[in-house]
Amino acid sequence: MKNIYTDTSVIGGCFDNKFKGHSLLLFEAFKTGRLNAKRFEEKLLQANPVM
């Protein structure tokens, strides 16, 4: 199992109207199991293949 560490800006985004929707969706995806460590890594690499 891989650990996923979120930056404090992701947590802070839950309280900022500009980022709230995206931050809450991320946490909801983890809570419901729709997103796990492997899937999260795949999505990150698709978004930024330089990583």
N, CA, C and O of each residue as an XYZ file, in Angstrom:
204
protein
N       0.840     -1.172      0.000
C       0.000      0.000      0.000
C       0.888      1.238      0.000
O       1.884      1.303      0.721
N       0.522      2.198     -0.800
C       1.247      3.464     -0.846
C       0.544      4.484      0.023
O      -0.675      4.454      0.190
N       1.325      5.372      0.565
C       0.756      6.495      1.312
C       0.636      7.687      0.392
O       1.479      7.900     -0.479
N      -0.390      8.447      0.584
C      -0.569      9.677     -0.183
C      -0.544     10.836      0.797
O      -1.327     10.885      1.746
N       0.347     11.747      0.558
C       0.468     12.914      1.414
C      -0.063     14.129      0.654
O       0.376     14.421     -0.459
N      -0.979     14.807      1.252
C      -1.515     15.999      0.611
C      -0.856     17.229      1.207
O      -0.525     17.267      2.392
N      -0.679     18.193      0.397
C      -0.137     19.471      0.818
C      -1.198     20.179      1.670
O      -2.393     19.931      1.509
N      -0.767     21.041      2.556
C      -1.733     21.764      3.386
C      -2.683     22.607      2.555
O      -3.779     22.940      3.005
N      -2.265     22.957      1.340
C      -3.151     23.761      0.494
C      -4.383     22.962      0.076
O      -5.441     23.546     -0.160
N      -4.265     21.636     -0.020
C      -5.422     20.806     -0.359
C      -6.429     20.842      0.785
O      -7.634     20.965      0.565
N      -5.921     20.734      2.004
C      -6.799     20.810      3.170
C      -7.377     22.207      3.303
O      -8.576     22.366      3.533
N      -6.534     23.219      3.160
C      -7.003     24.605      3.226
C      -7.999     24.922      2.133
O      -8.874     25.771      2.304
N      -7.864     24.227      0.988
C      -8.784     24.441     -0.115
C     -10.220     24.099      0.236
O     -11.150     24.595     -0.399
N     -10.409     23.257      1.240
C     -11.764     22.905      1.686
C     -12.490     24.112      2.263
O     -13.718     24.127      2.342
N     -11.732     25.117      2.663
C     -12.309     26.303      3.298
C     -12.216     27.549      2.415
O     -12.562     28.648      2.848
N     -11.752     27.373      1.190
C     -11.599     28.485      0.252
C     -12.571     28.267     -0.899
O     -12.504     27.245     -1.582
N     -13.462     29.205     -1.117
C     -14.495     29.043     -2.150
C     -13.930     28.735     -3.526
O     -14.565     28.032     -4.313
N     -12.745     29.252     -3.827
C     -12.150     29.037     -5.146
C     -11.766     27.569     -5.364
O     -11.880     27.062     -6.480
N     -11.314     26.885     -4.311
C     -10.809     25.519     -4.428
C     -11.661     24.470     -3.712
O     -11.391     23.273     -3.811
N     -12.669     24.913     -3.005
C     -13.473     24.037     -2.159
C     -14.011     22.820     -2.903
O     -13.898     21.695     -2.417
N     -14.584     23.036     -4.058
C     -15.178     21.939     -4.816
C     -14.178     20.846     -5.146
O     -14.474     19.662     -4.985
N     -13.001     21.232     -5.606
C     -11.980     20.254     -5.980
C     -11.415     19.531     -4.761
O     -11.239     18.313     -4.786
N     -11.135     20.271     -3.707
C     -10.580     19.648     -2.496
C     -11.565     18.659     -1.883
O     -11.182     17.554     -1.500
N     -12.826     19.053     -1.791
C     -13.821     18.166     -1.196
C     -14.055     16.923     -2.056
O     -14.284     15.835     -1.526
N     -13.999     17.082     -3.369
C     -14.142     15.925     -4.261
C     -13.002     14.932     -4.059
O     -13.221     13.721     -4.077
N     -11.800     15.434     -3.869
C     -10.658     14.556     -3.640
C     -10.846     13.752     -2.362
O     -10.669     12.534     -2.360
N     -11.201     14.427     -1.281
C     -11.401     13.721     -0.016
C     -12.569     12.738     -0.102
O     -12.500     11.643      0.456
N     -13.612     13.114     -0.781
C     -14.769     12.228     -0.938
C     -14.385     10.972     -1.734
O     -14.826      9.868     -1.414
N     -13.567     11.153     -2.765
C     -13.129     10.014     -3.569
C     -12.315      9.033     -2.735
O     -12.439      7.821     -2.911
N     -11.495      9.536     -1.842
C     -10.735      8.645     -0.960
C     -11.655      7.957      0.039
O     -11.521      6.757      0.280
N     -12.578      8.699      0.618
C     -13.475      8.123      1.621
C     -14.356      7.021      1.046
O     -14.594      6.009      1.705
N     -14.834      7.208     -0.159
C     -15.746      6.237     -0.764
C     -15.019      5.106     -1.487
O     -15.652      4.145     -1.925
N     -13.703      5.210     -1.615
C     -12.930      4.175     -2.268
C     -12.871      4.298     -3.783
O     -12.300      3.434     -4.449
N     -13.452      5.357     -4.338
C     -13.390      5.551     -5.789
C     -11.972      5.859     -6.244
O     -11.631      5.645     -7.407
N     -11.154      6.355     -5.343
C      -9.774      6.692     -5.662
C      -8.894      6.072     -4.597
O      -9.125      6.246     -3.400
N      -7.897      5.355     -5.041
C      -6.942      4.778     -4.118
C      -5.544      5.226     -4.523
O      -5.394      5.990     -5.477
N      -4.546      4.773     -3.830
C      -3.183      5.242     -4.074
C      -2.753      5.005     -5.519
O      -2.182      5.897     -6.146
N      -3.017      3.827     -6.049
C      -2.586      3.505     -7.414
C      -3.299      4.386     -8.432
O      -2.666      4.948     -9.325
N      -4.594      4.504     -8.299
C      -5.388      5.319     -9.234
C      -4.979      6.788     -9.138
O      -4.914      7.483    -10.151
N      -4.704      7.259     -7.920
C      -4.284      8.644     -7.715
C      -2.964      8.899     -8.433
O      -2.800      9.929     -9.086
N      -2.031      7.972     -8.315
C      -0.740      8.110     -8.984
C      -0.917      8.144    -10.506
O      -0.286      8.952    -11.186
N      -1.765      7.275    -11.032
C      -2.025      7.251    -12.473
C      -2.590      8.585    -12.947
O      -2.178      9.116    -13.979
N      -3.548      9.124    -12.175
C      -4.152     10.405    -12.547
C      -3.119     11.527    -12.523
O      -3.106     12.381    -13.410
N      -2.257     11.528    -11.515
C      -1.216     12.557    -11.437
C      -0.277     12.479    -12.626
O       0.082     13.504    -13.206
N       0.120     11.280    -12.988
C       1.031     11.120    -14.127
C       0.358     11.525    -15.430
O       1.025     12.060    -16.316
N      -0.928     11.290    -15.574
C      -1.649     11.732    -16.777
C      -1.688     13.255    -16.837
O      -1.553     13.843    -17.910
N      -1.871     13.885    -15.693
C      -1.968     15.338    -15.653
C      -0.618     16.012    -15.836
O      -0.529     17.092    -16.419
N       0.445     15.363    -15.330
C       1.772     15.944    -15.398
C       2.790     14.823    -15.624
O       3.404     14.352    -14.666
N       2.976     14.397    -16.857
C       3.849     13.256    -17.141
C       5.321     13.489    -16.805
O       6.110     12.545    -16.857
N       5.702     14.687    -16.470
C       7.104     14.992    -16.129
C       7.465     14.452    -14.753
O       8.645     14.261    -14.457
N       6.466     14.201    -13.906
C       6.713     13.751    -12.541
C       7.475     12.447    -12.504
O       7.763     11.931    -11.424
